[in-house]
Every structure is written in structure tokens, then in C-alpha cells.
Amino acid sequence: MGTLNNIYNAARHRLPLALLNWTTIDLMLTAWSGDAKTAFFPADLYIGTLVSHGLVERGSSLPITSKTVAADGTAQTNQVVIPKVAIGAPITFFTMSERKPTHSPCELILFIDQSMGLPFIANGLDLVVQPDWLSKRGWWKA
């Protein structure tokens, strides 16, 4: 069922109702291993749901501290750092979610399976992720 980078249904519903404020919520980017072609189900709500599908969480980001919306509606952030991603199975996709005290109930916002370099094998160092702002690309566009 796979997809190209897409927003989850719950986030798509919450955004226009002002129930999801990109600039104020505690965002987290998570790296995953697993079949990206079958990983995205728009109705999935939580990170725990992805784990129940048999996907493997490889690491989650440090807090994302700078979140803006450009004049053209592009959602942007500073560089996102996922610390010390262990060598292992290839990273096949990312999700962005609203961070909670534990990972399982983190609410899914964005699925990312199309990006330069995906899939790749982590080298055990920090992983730094950021869309190309010079090309006016962001995480998503309103």
C-alpha cells in the first residue's frame, strides 16, 4: 500500500481545526527499519501501532526547537538530530510525531519514505536530517 511522503489522517483532520499547532507542539522525528512500501496506513494513530505492524524503531530525535511556517505555507524546522543510530538493518523511512513521555502513544503526523539517500545503513553516529530549504522544500506544505 506504500506511499510517497504523506500526512496521517488524524493530523490532516487536526490541522485545519487548529488542534495541531506546528509551531508549539513537541515534535519528534523517528527513524525506522521495515518495509516502507507497506508501512504507511493513513489511519494509523500512534507509534505503538507501527511497532505492532512489525516495524522496528531505530532511533528518535532530540527535541526539535525551531519550528516555523514559511510565507508559502511550508512547515520548516531547524536540523533534526537523531543521536547515535546503531549500525543494523537499513533505515527505510521516518515518521514525525507529537512527542509524549513514552513512545507508544506518540501521535503520528507525517510519514517520510522518499528522501535522498533512503534506504541507508546507519554508521553508529548521530543522524542529521533536514529538508533542502534552498529548494523551498519543507516537511510538508499547507
Secondary structure, 3 states (H helix, E strand, C coil): CCCCCEECHHHHHHCCCCCCCCCCCCEEEEEEECCHHHHCCCCCCEHHHHHHCCCEEEEECCCCCCEEECCCCEEEECCEEECCCCCCCCECEEEEEECCCCCCCCEEEEEECCCCCCCECCCCCCEEECCCHHHCCCCEEC
